[in-house]
Amino acid sequence: MRAVVQRVTRSRVRVDSESVGEIGTGLLVLLGVADGDDDAAAEALAEKIVHLRIFEDDNGRMNRSVQAIGGAILVVSQFTLLADCRKGRRPSFTNAAAPEMAERLYAVFVRSIERHGIPVALGRFGAHMAVSLINDGPVTFVLDTADLTGSLNR
């Protein structure tokens, strides 16, 4: 799984003219599910993001998690995060999970976040979405479960 995590003061996702998900202070997570990902990867990535200390404390240091500040998370599925652009000019998406599996693991990821009591807003899986945000900082991180092996519980 691959996630782009952005610290935001506000974020919203629209499908056509309908707002389908919106948060105030918290995290916008763009989530891509790779072929071969499983429930354990979804749960571990959610756990990492929930506890990632990327919000400032009283001393201005990144020392607080989204959970600690009482923030929310907006999760938007984005299979293009799995694109392979190494060859040619058109991205290959063969590394992305099949839609049925990706949607199931997207749901596992969301439920794992919700178990921590964090409010979660969602995009609409498989839809063409317009995502708006005010990136706070800007602060943006890219997390990949392939890179986090062995460090997910730190």
Secondary structure, 3 states (H helix, E strand, C coil): CEEEEEEEEEEEEEECCEEEEEECCEEEEEEECECCCCHHHHHHHHHHHHHCCCEECCCCCEEECHHHHCCEEEEEECHHHHCECCCCCCCECCCECCHHHHHHHHHHHHHHHHCCCCCEEECCCCCCCEEEEEEEEEEEEEEEHHHHCCCCCC
